[in-house]
Amino acid sequence: MADHDCCTLVIIRDNHEQVFGAFCTAPLKISSLYYGTGQSFLYSFAPHLEVYKWTFTNSYFIKGSKEYLAFGGGGGHFGLWLCGDLNRGRSQKCETFNNDLLSFTEDFFIDAVEVWALV
């Protein structure tokens, strides 16, 4: 993703066959600070499409390192957290998006992940 300077759509299917993810207004990158804009959001398709928009509480949109990729934050929780090996993830209610759990369980295994660069 380092060569793309565009919005990204992250799509995840977990071990419970739930589909959810994040829309990011910035390319995914390694950063010690949060980045992105309030146009970012989380979404889930269970039991129907739910979109979780920015609450204006904080600006913790995206943060990435070699160890993890996180979307949304606050109060020690991430709306969506992915382990660096993209095998495991976690979804928690976070202040940035005031989202419900995106998966059936807080911790999940990732069956498939896709990232689309929207150019």
C-alpha positions in Angstrom: 0.0 0.0 0.0 3.0 2.3 0.3 2.9 3.2 -3.3 -0.8 4.3 -3.2 -1.9 7.7 -2.0 -5.7 7.1 -1.9 -8.6 5.9 0.1 -8.7 2.2 1.1 -11.5 -0.3 1.8 -10.6 -3.1 4.2 -12.9 -6.2 4.0 -12.6 -9.0 6.5 -14.3 -12.4 6.7 -13.8 -14.0 10.1 -14.0 -17.6 11.3 -17.8 -17.1 12.0 -18.3 -16.1 8.4 -19.1 -12.5 9.3 -18.0 -9.8 6.9 -17.0 -6.4 8.2 -14.2 -3.8 7.9 -13.2 -0.2 7.6 -13.2 2.6 5.0 -10.1 4.8 5.3 -9.6 8.2 3.8 -5.9 7.6 3.8 -3.6 4.9 2.6 -2.6 2.3 5.1 0.9 2.9 6.5 3.2 2.4 9.5 2.7 5.4 11.8 3.4 6.0 15.5 0.5 8.4 15.6 -3.1 8.1 14.5 -4.0 9.5 11.1 -6.9 9.8 8.7 -10.0 12.0 8.7 -13.6 12.0 10.0 -14.8 10.6 6.7 -13.4 7.2 7.8 -15.9 4.6 9.2 -16.4 1.0 10.3 -19.0 -1.3 8.9 -20.5 -4.7 9.4 -22.9 -6.9 7.4 -24.5 -8.8 10.4 -27.4 -9.2 10.5 -27.7 -6.3 8.1 -25.5 -3.5 6.9 -24.5 -1.2 9.8 -22.2 1.8 9.2 -20.4 3.4 12.2 -19.4 7.0 11.5 -17.2 9.3 13.4 -18.6 10.5 16.7 -16.3 13.7 17.0 -15.1 12.4 20.4 -11.5 11.9 19.2 -9.5 11.6 16.0 -8.2 8.0 16.5 -9.0 6.8 12.9 -6.1 4.6 11.8 -2.8 3.5 13.3 -0.4 0.9 12.0 2.8 -0.8 12.9 4.5 -4.1 12.0 2.7 -5.7 14.9 -0.9 -4.5 14.3 -3.3 -2.3 12.4 -6.0 -0.5 14.3 -9.1 1.4 13.3 -10.8 3.6 15.9 -9.8 3.9 19.5 -10.2 5.5 22.9 -10.5 4.2 26.4 -8.0 1.4 25.7 -10.2 -0.1 23.1 -10.0 -0.4 19.3 -13.1 -0.6 17.0 -11.1 -3.0 14.8 -7.6 -4.4 15.6 -5.7 -6.7 13.3 -2.6 -8.6 14.3 0.4 -8.0 12.1 0.3 -11.5 10.7 -3.4 -11.0 9.7 -4.4 -14.2 11.3 -6.2 -12.8 14.4 -8.3 -9.8 15.2 -10.4 -8.1 17.8 -13.4 -5.8 17.8 -14.5 -3.6 20.7 -16.7 -0.6 21.2 -14.6 2.4 20.7 -15.1 6.2 21.3 -14.1 7.1 17.7 -17.0 5.3 16.1 -19.3 4.2 19.0 -19.6 0.9 17.2 -21.0 -2.4 18.2 -18.8 -5.5 18.0 -18.2 -6.1 14.3 -17.9 -9.9 14.8 -20.0 -12.3 16.9 -17.2 -12.4 19.4 -14.7 -9.8 20.6 -11.7 -12.0 19.5 -11.8 -13.7 16.1 -9.7 -15.5 13.6 -9.4 -14.0 10.1 -10.4 -16.4 7.2 -9.9 -13.8 4.5 -8.8 -10.1 4.2 -8.9 -7.8 1.2 -7.7 -4.3 0.8 -9.0 -2.2 -2.1 -7.2 1.0 -3.1 -9.8 3.4 -4.4 -8.1 5.5 -7.0 
